[in-house]
């Protein structure tokens, strides 16, 4: 995991809000995927804020994109926004 990657969560009723911080590499992507997998049944909607990410490493993006479909979350239930939304 990138030394400075972290995310903070807020849970609002049936919605989980994540704010990502630092650099997003392959290990960071795995950590995020594992979190989403663990909480996939806890929420109808997941929001991911990318405004505080510094760097999106290509390998991290590939790991995230390749594994997102395998965790049992409908992509329609995930909204990604912020300055790096199009990367994720």
Secondary structure, 3 states (H helix, E strand, C coil): CCCCCEEEEEEECCEEEEEEEEEECHHHHHHHHHHHHHCCCCCCEEEEEEEEEEEECHHHHHHHHHHHCCCCCCHHHEEEECCCCCCC
